[in-house]
Amino acid sequence: MNLKDLLLEKKSSILKRWFDTIVASYPPDTSNFFKSNHNQFANPVGFTFSEVIHGLFEELLQGGDPERYFPYLNDIIKIKAVQDFSPSQSVSFLFLLKKVVREELRKELQRNQFQDELLSLESEIDALALLAFDIFMQCREKIYEIRTNEARNMMFRLLKRANLVCEIPDGNQGLGEETVLTQKIEG
């Protein structure tokens, strides 16, 4: 028996413990809700966590191209990014898998079985954490870009409502916004 066979055998208990450790980072009421409500529409975050860790675990067992992990990581990292988690908090769920696997395989590891395979698995998890960090940073950049654009648009709408700016007619294409603003204030 190799490590992958053993992980497949203990898959349900590993996934349950991994899910429980992930949602434990939330307040108790939220954590209990994530655990108790499995409805995709009533509990989209808990449902997404469950689906993502299942998909990630399957991909880890199959090994291969890191691009196959992207959709799963993207789904969970988007949630973490908009919830204002820090980068370390957002990717920590991957490191929790290492802990869960070690706890589930404690007996086998004490007999010195699977050490090389476990190191390989943990290295793959570390690579996933780096990919997750990159995804997190892209999500945060997008969030800040959206916030900046919204603030700029709101300021423009306020200035327009106060009659401090106006539309530039087609004949005045050479005039910039500053000129229109200055003309409006001085005129």
C-alpha positions, 0 to 999 in steps of 0.5 A: 500500500502506498500513501495515495491508497492510504489517503483514499482510504481515509479521504472522508475523515481527512476532508471532514477534519480539514473542513472543520479546521477551515471553518474554525477560523470564523466566529463560532456562530458562523462556523456552526452555520457553515457546518450545519447548513449544506444548501448551496444557496442558503450557505454558499460560502460553506458549500464552496469550501466543501466543494473546493477542498474535495476538488483540491484533495482529488487533484493532490491524489492524482498529482500533475499540472498546477493549472488544474488546481487554479479553479479550486484555489480561485474560488476559495481565495476570492471569498477570503479576499473579499472578507478582508482576511490577511494574506497569511489567513487566506492561504493557511487552509492549505497548511491545515491539510498538512496537519490533518494528514499527519494526524490521520496518518499518525500510526503509519508515520510512527512506523516510518512508512510513507516518509518520502511520499509524505514529503512530496505531498507536503512540497506540493501543498507548499507550491499550492500555497504559493499559487494561492498567494498569487491569486490572493494578490490578484484578487486584492488588486482588483478589489482596490482597483474597483474601489478606486474607480468607484471613488473617482466616479462618485467624486465626478458625479458629486462635482457634476451635481454641484455644477462644477463640471459639465460635458465637453461639447464635440467642438471643444475636444482640445479642452481638458477637464481642468479647463472646463472646471476652471471655466465653470468656476470663473464664468 
